[in-house]
Amino acid sequence: MTRPLLSLANIEKRFGELRAVNGVTLDIHENEFFALLGASGSGKTTLLRMLAGFEIPSSGSILLDGRDISQVPPNHRPVNLMFQSYALFPHMSVAQNIAYGLEMERLPRSEINQRVDEMLSTIQLAHLAERKPHQLSGGQQQRVALGRALVKRPRLLLLDEPLGALDKKLRGEMQLELKHIQNTFGITFIVVTHDQEEALVMADRIAILKDGALLQCGSPRDIYEYPIDRFAADFIGIMNFLPSRVDAGALSAADGSRISALLPGDLKSGDNVLAAVRPERLRLGAADAENCLSGQIRAMAYHGLDLHLHLDTPLSSQPLMVRLTADAAEGHPFAVGEKVTVGWSAHDTRVFTV
């Protein structure tokens, strides 16, 4: 197996008594799009700043291409950081902003011009090369900042909430654009975000951070389908939680009904747990399913591509959310107060300790 491009070994960062990053160990590979995902205060930005060289680890090592860069100044690392604010020079044109880093390296003018022209073509802004940042849209400014970072051909590009300043529609478009550009250049991207959907769409792998520690790392599908605990399950997407109790190798719900699930081997009778199922795994009228439940519609939310039903059920004090595709909801004139039956499989039930 090839050596990882970047290896973090038991990285810690302390600010007095506060441990902002707590023993994080990670391997990140060549040409990988990697996401650091977490809520505010989880340590993701502090970790990114240590990779960039703006913070020095309190302990642990950061190996890039097998070399420990933990104490190397930012300007001597083959790493670039793209800030959320983009930090474009307002008095410079698009082309000048992209060329700035190359000029600081005192490269020949012919090489600078060639690389800037190639970058303008890649980010599809050649026709706007002479415009100033204030004459650009938010998405165009984001691409200029990306081009300025990539033109120096770093081994590693760090992105701190790169799409946070964009509106929802443009953010969705730029997620795919970032992924395309990363594939084009073959440079390893590490993006910090608190947006779960953004991480799922763009990343090859995701690391969830909680209280400065690494909670779970895996592919988007693994993170979504097989969360390691309740926090991860609740943080990524939407999850229905049903309070349950282990009883003779099965689960007994709050109303005494049985819930079919694949139980972890370390559970014993009498343990209190949470059965969990994703809203899209619930099917209407599935009376033959391993798990079957009736409920009353409390509220509905139409999202165009899908319909969300919120059901009152005897299994939980919280409404059960059902996500139906437009096709599945077609021909069903649902109404608040209506009783419906939903079902799901034991395979789709996750079980977490309380």
N, C-alpha and C positions, 0 to 999 in steps of 0.2 A: 504494500500500500504506500502511495506517495506521501511525503511529509506535508503536513498542513502548512499553508501560507502563514497563518497567524496562530500562535498558541498562547493562551492565557493560563498561567499556573498559579492558583491560589491567590489571586489578586485581592488586595484589601486597600481601602482608603479610609483613613480616620481623620475627622476634624474634631480635635479634642476628645470628648467622650462619645461623640457620634460616629458610628461606623456606617459610612455611606455606601460602601461596597464591601461585601463580606465573603471572602473566600471563593471568588468566582474562578472556575476552571472551564475553559472552552477551547476547542479547535475549530478554526474557520479555514476553508479550503480555497484554492485558486479558482477564480472566475465564479465565485459563489455570491449570490445576493442574500445577505444575512440580515435579519431584523432583530433588534433589541426592543422588546415590547414590555411595557409596564405602566402602572399608574404614576402620578406625580409622587416624587419621593422614593421611587423604587431603586434608584441608583443608576439608571440607564445613561443619563447625560454625563454623570461623573465618570462612568466607565468609558464613554466615548471620548471625553476630554483627556483621560489617561492614554488612550490609544493615539490621540493627536499630539500629546506631549505637553498640553497646557496644565496638567496635573501630574505629579509624581506619585506612584504607588507608595503606600506606607509599607507594604511588603508584597512579595510575590514577583513574578517575572512576566514580561511581554516579549515573546520571540516573534520576529518577522523574518521570514526566510532563514530561520535558525539562529538569528542574531538577536541578542537581548537589547531592546531599544528602550527599556524602562527609564533610563537616565539620559537618553539622547534628546537634545533640544528639538523643538518642533520644526525649525527650518533645516535641520539635518536629517529628517526622516523622509523616506519616499512615500509620504502620506499626505493627502489633502483633505481639508474639512470644509464642507459646504454648509454655511449657516442658514438658519430659517429665514433671516432677514435679507439674505442674498448678498448684502454689503457691496453693491455695485458702486463704482465711482460715478457720481452724477455728471461730472464735467467731461467724462470720456464717452466716446461712441461705443457701440457694441463691439466692433472690431478691436478697439483700443483696450476695452475691458478684458477681452479674451487674451490679448497679447501681453498684458501687463506682467504676468508671472514669468513669461519667457524672456521679456526684456530685463527683468531683474536678474536673470541667470546670464545675461549678456551673450545670448546666442546670436549667430549671424543673422542679419536682417532677412536674407533670402530664406533661411530656414523658418524664421518667425512667420513670415508672410505665407509660406507654404502650409505650415501647421494651422495657422489661423483660418486660412481659406478652407482647408479640409474640415475643420471643426464647424465653421459656419454652414457648410454643406450638410454635415451630419445632423446638426440641430435645426436645420431648415430655416436659417435666418440670414442667408447670404443677401437677400433683397433688402434687409434692414440693417446692414453692416454699419452705416453711417449715422443711424439714429442714436439718440441719447436715452438712457434708461427711463426717463419720465415720459417718453413718447411710446413706450411699450406697454402691452397688457401684462397682467400678473403672470400668466403662463409663459410669455416671451421672456420676461425678466428671469424667471426660474430657469429657462433653458440657457440664457446667457451665463448665469452663475454656474450652471452645470458644465457648460463649455469651457469656462475659465478654469474650473477645477480639473477637467479631463485633459485639456491641451498640454498639461505638464506631464502627462502619462504616468501618474502615480501607481505604485504597486497596490495601493489601498485607497479607496475613496470613502470618507465618512460623511454621512448626511444627517444633520440634526433637524428633525421635524421638517423635511424639505418641502412638504406640500401644505403645511399648516396655514399659510397665508392665503390660500386659494379657496374659491367658492366650491361647493359640493360637486357640481357638474364638471368643472375644470379639473378638480382634484382627481376625479375618476379617470378622465382622459390622460392626465399626466402620470398616473400610476402605471398605465400600460406603456406610455412613452419612456418612462424611466427604465422599465424592464427591457424595452427594445434597445435603448442606448447601451445599457449594461451588457446585453448579449452582443451588440455590435463591437464594443471595445474589448470585451473579455477581461475587464478589470473587476476585482472583488469590491463589491459595495457592502458597507455596513450602515444600515439606516436605523435611527432611533425614532420611535413613534409610540404614541399612546392609542393610536387608531387601529383597532383589531382588524377591521376589514382591509385597511391599507396593507398591513403585514401579510394577511392571507393571500391577497392578490399578487403582491410583488415578490415575496421572499421565497427562496428555495428552502431555507430553514428559519425557524423562529426560536428565540430564547425568551422565555417569560421571566422577568425579574420581580422579586417581591422583597421589600425591606432590605435591599442591598444584596440579596442572595439569588442564585440561579435556582428557579423553581422547576422548570421543565424546558427541554430543548428537543426539537424534532421538526419534521416536515409540517407544512400547514395542515395537511390531512390528519396526521398523527395528533397534532396539538388540538385540533377541533374534535375529532372523533374519539380520541382516547386521552382526555385530560387526566392529569395525575391526581388531582384532588378537587374539592369543591371550589376553591378559589379560582383555579385554572378553568374549570368548567363554566363558572359564572362570568369570568373575565372575557373569555372568547365566545362571542355570539350570545345566544339566548338559550337558557336551559330551564326546564321545569324540574323542580325538586319536590319529592314526595316523602314526607317523614315515614319511616318504616322501622320494623324490628325484625331481627333474625329469629326465625322460629323453625326448628327442625330442618335446617338446610334450605329454607325458602324465606321469603319476605312477607311479613304481615303488615298491611297498611293501617293508617289511623282508624279506619272504619271496620277493621277486622278482615277485609278482603285480602286475597293473596296477590302478590306481584311476582311474576316470573322473571328471573334474572340470572345471569351467570355470576355467582358469588365469588369474591376473592377468597383464597384458601385460608387466610388468617382470621376470618370471622367465626364467631361462636354464637350459639343460641343465647338470646337475651340482649345481644348488642344492638344499640340504637344506631341506625344508619339513615342515609338519604338515598332513595332511588331517584334516578335522574334520566330524563329523556328529552331529546331535542324536539322543538315544535314541528319541524318538517317530517319527523319520523312517525307522527300520529296520523292515522288514516281514518277517514269517515266511514261509519257503518261497518267496521271490520269486526263483526260479531264472532268470526272464527279465529281471530288473532289470539296469541298466547296471553295477551293482556287486553282486557276489554273494560271500558269505563263509560258511564253515562254522565252527562253534565248539562247545565243550562247556560245558554249564551248570556253573558253579562254585558259584553261590548264587542264591537267589530271595528276593524281598521282596514280600509282598502288601500293597497299600495300599488295598484296597477298590475304589476307582474304577479302579485299574490294577495291573498286575503288572510288577515289575522283574526282568529276567533279567540275570545277570552271566556273560558268556561268556569262556572262555579261547580265544584265537585266535592264529594264527601271525603276525598283523600287528602285535601290540603286546605288551609285557610287562605292561601294565595290562589288567584285564578290560574287555571291551566291554559297555556297558550298553544294554539294549533295554527300552523302555517300551511295554507292550502295554495297550490298553484292556481292560476287563472283557469286552466283546463279542469282541475278537480272541483273548483267552485262553480263551474258553468252549470246552469240549470238548477241551482240550489238557491232559491230566494230566502236566505237566512234572515232571521229577525231576533231582536233582543227578547229574551224570555223563552225562546225555543229550546226544546230538549234535543240533544244529539248524542250519538254514540261514537266513540273513537276507539281504535285499537292499535297496538304496537307489539313488536316481537321482543322476546327475552334478549335477543342479541343486541338490540338497540337500547337496552337499559344499562346504565352505568350505576355503580354502587359506591358511595363514599362514606367513610366513617364521620361521625358527628364530632 
